[in-house]
Amino acid sequence: MSSKVDFKNPNYYTNRELSWLDFNYRVLDEARDKANPLLERVKFLGITQSNLDEFFMVRVASLAKLTEVKYEGTDASGLTPAEQLKAVNDKSHDMLVKQYSTLNRSLLPALNQIGVHLLSVDELSDRQFQFIKGYFHDELYPVLTPMADDSSRPFPFISNDSLNLSLRITKNDDEDEKTLYATLQVPSIFPRVIRLPGAPNEFILIEEIIKRFVNQLFINYDIKEVSTFRVIRDMDLDVAEEDTSDLLKKVQQQLKLREHGQVIRLEVDSDISKKLRKRLVKELQTEEDSVYEVNGPIDLTFLNKLASAVVGHDDLLYPPFKAYQPEELDSDHNIFEAIKQHDWLMQHPYDKFDSVVEFIRQASIDKEVLAIKMTLYRVSGDSPIIKYLGRAAQNGKQVTVLVEVKARFDEENNVHWARQLEKMGCHVIYGLVGLKTHSKLSLVVRREENGIRRYIHMGTGNYNDVTAHFYTDLGLLTCNNDIGIDVTNIFNMLSGYSRPPYFHQLHISPRGIRDFIMDRLDEAIKYVKADRPVHIQMKMNSLSDQDMIAKLYEASTAGVAIDLIVRGICCLKTGIPGVSENITVHSIVGRFLEHSRIYLFNFDGEQQVYLSSADLMTRNLNRRVEQLFPVLQPDLAKRVVDIYEIMWTDNVKTRTLDKDGDYKRVDRRGRAPLDSQEYFADQATKLADAQQNSQRPKSGAQFQPMMSPQNQPDPFTDDDGSDEA
């Protein structure tokens, strides 16, 4: 039957950008879900905004550029860039309405009920009014810079993602009342949310203070109108690469240039006058579809700060849990001895990321370690791993680090760390021409009694000690010899001209991961045709590659049972008669950002277990260096399968993709609730408590108290609009 079906029929595909917006709607659902703690709901609404901002800066900007040059090519779903841009703006306008109805009708009233108030100037007590007056004069006034906009002074440049006030004014003594215009940027060096005196949880937004006293910046003028606005610009980095020798300079140049990218989205107060709105649209050269009228405070990312500023309501946050770390992988034990005994699987954040940091720390000071090689895609602003790599180099070890300076929105941070690593004596490479290096690999070469041994860490996520607290990822520590040879070959390929003829255990993009998964699906089709049972299970952030989806359709048509957990973008449609009836798609959106990539193939009881840094997106399969690696140790392979099964049976945070393209919550009637993330957090806490109790000293003995768990930053989606993580 498969030969008669056109698996690339545009009707079989959902547009990538619209699918991403569906994902952001699922995040918005979490803000609306009364089963979630109130302050977490507030944070989720803030996250929908930061997600949208990044989506517009990159994905929508790309559509705008293609539309501008009248590109008529179509995507897998058959839409031209102009049609996509229109559909995206239409859906985003609907989302804006839902975001602000959630804020105004649900979250702010609920916050008021618990004594948390976001006040306007009119609602302030005398004491609070005197406070904001003093704050304006002492703090804000010296910093504010009003920018006149007239024939001698052109409309000022409005920087990306800045909050601004647009003013319409007249001169006091001007009988004609000629309208004049000015712009005032709200300075970002001050907090947006200002705590007021008199009550522990009363706040005001900084722009409200400025609006109230803005007339003091325009002496002898009457203020006719003040309106808030914000622009989102094209922030995509366009680096043409001939070679990587001057890549750092090119990235730095582009970082400066992109600040002046085209305006992709203009947000204005909903009560703005037609006159002022028309002027902003004209001066900022904005398309009408790209103007968003906002019924509330512009830029909801302030909600994360508001939720964090609330005091005395820890009960309205997710309860803390204890992450587990096997004692063999802590700083009191030799981690290389532990890895020599057997492989170790870690599921973050339930298993501490400290073990990965410890792996690099011990390598940096171990006398037997000769070399450390590592890929860095995203690291934190104050990365301990960078510090230990520098220490290793200073201790005379050969340290080679691939820093991906094209990691979107982390370019500046990564350029900084590349320079620092070079200063500390590390050998830094910047990746391959035309390819981003997205693989997550560490290699430690150690001299031992029996010769050289390689120790490896491979992961599905970044070497970022901050995001490891709220991204779910899987990592493997091993000293398997075949894997060690493969990883050595990858680093030789990245740093030199080596092209290994084959890999023993790993599969590498570009091409290698695509070919491997295609082969597995072909194998599955053969099994089904021979009446042998086969089951494919995959988990990823995004599924958008047309060839891969066509192959999944082909396998489904043949009768292969396929289960997919896809957190974000999914261009595949379920329930197409004769095409995708054997494919089920789940999406989990919850407390933690689902970021692990799992690929399971069960051929008549023979279970193959793989983890990967790659999603099934064209860029991950064609234009990135990625790795897919097996979990060979039977007990760990079983653990990965169990992890997948628990996520698959989640009936609290799971949505199922139906044949109409809608994501529906699971019908839980008659079933015990299972929140997979909560389940894993509970299991980790039990393991951590059991380990602590088993180590508890006898009465009277001295012992060090455990450090309190680190505060968890707000979950922030890795871009699925620009999904880089």
N, C-alpha and C positions, 0 to 999 in steps of 0.2 A: 504493500500500500504506500510505503514511504516515497516511492519513485513518482507517484501521481500527485503528491502534495508539494506545493511551493512553500517551504518552511520560512522563506524570507518575505512572504506576503506582508505588506505594511500593516494590514488589519490585525496581524498577530503580535504587534509590538506596541508598547506604551512609550510615549515620548519621554526621554531621559529627564528633561527639566521638570515636566509635570509630575513625574514619579518622585522627584526629589521634593517637590512641594507637598505631595501626599505624605512623605516622611515627616516634614515639618508640621503638618497637621496632626500627626501622631504625637509629636512632642507637645503640641498645643493641647491635645486631649489630656495629657498628664497634668497640665495646668488647670484643667477644668474638672479633673477627677477628684471628688471629695473624699475618696478613700486614701489619697496621699496627704501627708502632713501639710498644713497650711503654708508654712514658710517655704517648703519644697515646691509647692505649686507656684508660689510667687517667683521662685528661681526658674522654674520651667518656662514661665512666660517670658522672662528675660532671655532665656536661651533661644526661644523662637526668633527673637530679634537679632541676636548675634549671628545665628545661623543664616537668616535672611540677608543680613548685611554682606556676609562673605559670599553668599550665592550671587547676589547682584554684582559685587565687585569683580567677580570672575566669570561665572557662567552667563549671566544676562549681558554683561559687557561684551562677551564674545559674540552673542547673538546680534547685539546692536552693531558691532563692527561688520559682521557678515551682511546684515540688512543694508547698511550704509553703502556697501560696494555692490548692492543688488545681486548678491550670490543667490542662485536659484536652485542649488542642489538640495536634496531632501535627506532627512534622517531615516532611520529604520522604520519609523511610523509613518513616513510619507509626507512630513511637514517641512516646508521651507523655513529658513531662519526668520523671515518676516512673520509667518504664521505662528511660529513658536513664540516669538517675542510678544505678539498680541495675546496669545493664550496664557503665557506666563504672567503678563501684567494683569489680565482679567482675573486670574486665579489669586494673584497676590493682593489685589484690591479686596477680594472677598475675605482673604485671610486677615487683612488689616481690620476689617469690621469685626471679625470674630475675636481677634487679639484684644481690641479695646472694649468690646462688650464683656469679655472675660474679666478685664481689669476693673471696669466701672461698675458692673452689675454683680460681680461675684467676689473678686479678691479684695478690693478696697473696703466694701461693707463688712466682709469677714474679718479683716484686720481691725476695723473700727470696733468691732464687738469685743476684741481682746485688748483694747486700749492702745493699738498701734495706729497713729494718725499721720497721714500726709496732708499737711495743711496748706491752705492758700493764705495770702497776706490778710485778707478780710477776717479770717478765723483766729488770728493771733491774739493773745492776751497783751495788755500794755507792756508787761515785762518782756515778752517775746518780741514785740514790735521794736522796743528799744534795743534789744539784742541784734536784730537784723539790720537796724539802722547803723549801729556801731560796727557791725561786720562789714557792711557796705563801705563805710568811710575808711575804716582802718585797714581792711584787707583787699577789698575788690577795687575801690576807686583808683588807687595808684597804678593798678595793672591794666584796667580797661582802656581800650583804644577805639574811640568812635571814628568811623571812616565815612566821610562825606562822599556823596556820589552825585556829581554835577558835571557841567561841561568842561571844567578844568581838571576834575579828578575822576577818572574812570571808575566803573564798578569794581570793587576790590576782588582779588582772587579768594574764593571760598574753598578751604581745604577739605579733603575727604573726611567724612564722619565727624565733622566739628559741628557744634551747636551754635547757632547764630540768631541774632535779633535783626529783623528788618524794620526800619522806622520811616514813618511818613510825618513830616514836621512842617511848620510854617514859622516865619519870623514874626516876633511880637508886633513890631511897628509896621508891618507890611499890610497896607489896606487891601491889596489885591489877593492877599492870602495865597501867594504862589506856593505850590507844593514842592517841598524839597525832600530828598531821600538820604538815608544813612544806613550803615550796617555796623553791627557790633558783635564781635565774636565772644562767646562765653568762654572764659579761659579754662583750659582743661587741667591746669596745675592745681585747681581747687577741687575738693570733693563735690560731686553733683548733689549728693544727699547731705543736708546740714541738720545736725541734731539741735533741737531747740531746748532752752532751759525751761524748767517748771514741771516737766513730766519726763519719765525715762524714755518713752517711745513716741515722742512727737517730733516730726521732721518737716522740713520745707526744702524744695528744690532750689538750687542756686539761681536759676533763670528767673524764678518768681521774685527773688530779692532784687535782682538787677532791674527787672521791669518796673518795680515799684519806685526805684530811685533814679531811673535812667535820665529823668529830666535834669538832674544835676550835672550831667555831662553835656547838656545843650542849653547853656545859659542864654537868656533872651530869645528862646524859641519855644513854641508850643508843640507838644507831642500830640499828634492827631491819632496815631496808631502805632502799636508795637506788636509784632508777630514773630513767633519762633519759626525757624526753618533749619533743615539739615540736608546736605547732599551726600549721596553715595556716588563715587567716581569709579571709572574703569581702573582697577588696580592690578590687572594681570601683568606679569613680567614678560617682556618680549626680548629674549636674549638670543641673537643669532650667533651660532657657534661655528667657527671654522676650526679652532683648536682650543684647548683648555688653558693655554699659557696665560692668557689675559682675561680668563673668565671672571676672576674676582673683581677686576676693574669694571668689566661690562655689567656685572650684577649691581655694583655700587652706582654706576651711572644710571641704570634703569630704575633703581630705587628712587633716585632723585626725580627722574622723568615721570614716573607713574603717579606722583603726587598731583600732576597736572592733567590726568586722564579725563576723558569725556564724562559729563554728568549722566549717570544711568538712572538715578532715582532722586526725586526732589520731594521731601516731606515738608508740609506746611500745616499750621494750625487750621482747624476746620472753620474757624470764624474769621479767617483772613479776608480782607476786602478784595473785591474783584480787581481793583486798580493795582493793589500791591502784588497780588498773585500774578497778574498779567506781566508786571514789571520783572518779577523774579524769573518767570518762565522765559521771557525775552533775553534777559541778561545772562542767564545760565544756559541758554540754548537747549532747553529741555523739551522733549516730546510731550504732548498733552497726556498720553497714556502713562507716562512715567511720573506724573504728579500725584502724590498721595496726600489727601486731606485727613488729618489726624485728630480724632476726638479725645484728646487727653495729652499727657506729657509726651513730647516727641522723643523717640529713642528709648525703648523699654529696657535696654541693658542696665539702666540704673536700678532695676528691681533686684538684681543680684546683690548690689551694695546695700539696698534697703533691708533685704532679708538678713544679711550678715550683721547689720547694725542693730537689729532688734535685740534687746536684753531681757532675760528672765523667761524666755519661752523655748528652752531646749526641747521641751515635749512636743513642739510643733516642727521639729526637724526629724530626719531619719535617725533611728537609734544607732549609736556607734557599735561597731563590731571589732573583734580582735583578729587581725590578720595572722596567719600561722607561718612560722619558719622552722623547718626541721633543725634540731640543734646541730646536726652534722654540717649544716651549711652556714652556721653563724661564725662570728669572729673568734670564738674560743676553740674552733676546730679547724683542722687542715682540710680545706675544701677540695683540694686535688686528691687527697686520700679517699674522700667521700665519693667523688666522681669515678675514681678508679674501681670502687666496689661495684657500682651500678649507675645507670642513668637516673636523672632526676627530672620530673615534670613539675612545672609551676604554673598555677592558674592565678593570675593577678586580677583584681587586687586582693583576692581571698588568701593567696600566698604572698608573703612579703616580697617586694622588689629588692629588699636589702640583700637577698642572696645573690642577685646579679651584680650589684655594686660590690659585694664582698668578693666575688669571683675576680673582678678587676683589681680591687684593693690588694688582695693577697698576691696576685700576679705581679703587682708593682714592687713588692718588697721581697718576694721569694727568691732566694739566691740561685735556685735551679732554673728559674724562668729565663729563657734567652730572648723571646720576642713576643709581642702582643700586636695583633692586627684586628681592626675593628671598623665597622661601617657606622656612621652617625647620620641619621636623617633629621630627627628633631630631638634636641636636648633641652633641659630646663635652663633658666637664666643663671642659676648658680649650681652647675652640675658637679656632683662629687666624682662622677666618672671621668670628666675632663681633668679634674685635679689629680686623680690617680694615674691617668695616662701620662700626665706631665711628670709626676713623681717617678714613674717607671723609666721614662727617658733619662731623667737626671740620675737614676740608679744604674745607668749604663745598658739598659735593655733596648733592643731594636723595636721601636714603636712606629707602626704605620697606621694612619687613620684616614679613612675616606670620609670627608665631610661633604654632604650634598648641599652646595650653596644655592641650589635652585629649589629647595624645599619651600613651597608656597607659604608666604607670610612669616616664615622663619628665616628668610634670606639674611636679614640684617644680623640676627642673633648668630647664625651659622658662620657668616663672614667674620664676625668678631671672634668666635671660638677657633676658627681656622687659623687666624693670626696668632691667637694666644698659644695654641698647640705648637705652632712653628717656633715661637719664642722659647717654649719650654724644651725644645730639642726633638720634637716628634716629626716624623716624615709625613706630610699632609698631601693627599691627592684629592682632586676635585671631581672625580668621576669621568665618565666617558662622553665623547662628543655625541650630542643628539639624544643621550639617554639619561634619565634620572636614576640614581642608585637608591632603591627603596628597600633593599634587602636588609635584614637585621641579623648581623653575624659578628661574633667575636671568636678569635682564635688565640690560644695561649700555647706557645711552644716551650716545652720543658725538657731539660736533660735529666734522665733518670738512670738507675743502675742498668736497666736493660736496653738503654738507648734513648732516642728522642721519642717523646710522647706528645700528642696534640690533644688539647682540651678545648671543647667548643661550646659556645652558647648560641642557640638559634631561637628566634622568637617571631611571633606574629605582630608584635608592636614595637614602639620606639624605645630607645635607651633614655627614657625621660622619667626621672624619679618623681616628678610632680604628677604627670598625667597617669602614671602607674597606680595612683590611688583611686582613679575613677574610670579608667578604661579597662575593660575585661580583655586580657590577652593570655596566650599560652607560650611558655618558653621551655626549652629542653637543654639540660647540661649533659654532655656525653664526652667520652674519649674513644668512641668507636673509630677504628682505624680507617675504614673506607670513607666514612663521613669526613674524617680529618683530612684525607687526601683530597676529597672534593672541595672542601672549604679552602685549603691551600691553593688549589687550582683557580678558584674564584678570585682570590686576592691577587694571584699572579696575572689573571686576566684583567683585573681592574687597574693594576699599577703598571703593567707592561704590555707586551704584545702577544702573550701566550693565549692560544685557543685550544683548550684540551679537547681531544677527539671525542671523549665521552665522559660522563660522570657515573660513578659507581652507585650512589644512593640518592643524590640530590637532583632536582630538576630546576633549571634556571631559565628565567625570562631574560631577553626576548626569545620567543618561539618555544623554548623547552617546556614550559608549563602548559601552554596551549596544546602542544603535540601530545604530552603525557595524558592530559584529561580527555582529549579527543580519542586517544587510543583506548582509555579505560571505558569510555562510552561505547565505542565500537565493540569492545570485548563484551560489554553488558548486553548489547543487541544480539551477539552470537549466542550467549547463554540463554536468553529468552527464547530464541528460535529453536534451541535444542531442548526446550522445556525444562531448563534448569533455573532454580530460583536466584534472583539477583536483586540487590537493593542498593541504591545510590543515595547518600546523605551528604549534603554540603552546607557549610555556614560561611557567610561572607558579609562584608559591609554593603557591597553593590554588585548588581548583575546587569550589565548593559551591552556586552559585546554581542553583536548580531550573529556572528558565526557560531559562537558558543551556545547562544540561545537556540539557533536552528538545529544544532546537534542534540541539545536536550529535547527539543520537539521530536526529532527523528527517533531518539531512544524511547521516548514516551509512546510514540505511535507504534513502535515495535512491541510495547508492553512492559518496558522497564519501569519499576516503581521508583520515583524520584522525590525525595523530601528536601526542601531548601529552607534554610533560615537566612533571610536577607534583611538586614537592619534598615538599610536606606533605599537607594534607587533599585527598582526592579522593573526592567523593560519587558520581561516575559509576562505573558498572560496565561492564567490558568483556566481550565474548563472549556477550552476550544474543542468542539466535538471532533474526534478522530485525530487530534493533534496534541493536546496537553492535558488530557483527562487523567493521566497517571502522574501528574506533577502537582504537589501541594507546596504552597509557600506560606511560611510564617514570618512574622516580624516581631522582634522583642524590643520595646522601648521602655526603659525603667530608670532606676536610680543610677546605674552605671551605664556608660556608653559601650554597647556591645561591639567589640573590635577584633575578636579572635577569628581566624580563618581556619576552618576544619574541612577536610575532604575525606570521606569514608566510602569505601567500595567493598561491598559484601558479595563475593561470588560463590554462591552455593556453600555458605558457611565459612569460606576463607575470607577473613576480615583484613583489609588493608587500610592502614590509618596514616593519614598525612596531615601536616600542618603547613601553613604558608604565610608569607608576608603579602601575598597578592590576592586581590579581588578579581572577579571575572569581568574586568573592564578592558576595553581595547588598549588603553594606554598602559595598564599593568602587564598585559600579555605581550605587547609589541614594542613599547617605548620605555620600558623600565628594566633595571636589573632587579630581579625578584628571586626568592628561593622558595621551593616547595620541598619539604623533607619528611622522611618516614619516622614514625615512632615504632622502633623495632622491639623494644623490651615488652614482653607480653602483658605484664601487669600494668604498665603505663599506657599501652595501647588500649587495654580494657577500660582504664580510667577515662581516656579521651572519649571512648564510645559512651560510657556512662554519663559524662558531662553533656554530651550531645543529647542523649535520651532524656535527661532531666530538663534540658532547655526545650526539647520538642514537646514534652508533656506539660510545660508551663501553661496554666490556664488563667493567670492573673494579668500578666503584662504582654501576653501574646495577642497579636491580631493575625487573622488568616485572610489571605488575598482571595476574594471570590471571583466568579466568572465575569462580573460586571466591573471589575477593577477597583472595587471598594475593599477597604481593610476592616474586617468585622472582629469584634472581641469574641472570644471563645464562649460557647454556651456552657456554663458551669453547673447547671442544675443537676443535683444528685451526685456531684463530684466534690471531693475535698479540694479547697483552694491550694494551688502550688505556684508560688512566685519563685522562679528558679534562682534569681539573684539573692533573694532573702534566704533561700535554702542553702546556697553556697556560703553566704555570710555566717549563718548559724553553725554550719559544719566547721568553718574555720575557727569560730569562737570556741566551740567545744574542743577542738584539737589543741588550740592555744592554751585553754584552761587546764586540760588534762596534762599537757606537757609541763605547765607551771606547777601544778599540784604534785606531779611526780618528782619535781626538782626541789620541792619545798624542804628547807633544812629543818633539823630537829629543833625543838623548843630551846630558845636561848642562844642559838647560833646567830652570827651576824650575816646579813645578806643585803645585796643592793636591791632597792625597790625597782620594779619595772618602770621604764619611761612611759609617760602617758602617750596614747596614740596621737599621731600627728593630725592636725586639723586637715580635713579634706577640702580641697578647693572645689568650686562649683563645677559640676560636669559641663563640659563644653564639647559639642560635637566636633569631630575632626572634619572636615569640610564635607560633606557629601555633595554640596554644590561644587566644591572644588576638590573633592575628597582626596586628601593627600596623605593622611596619616596611615 
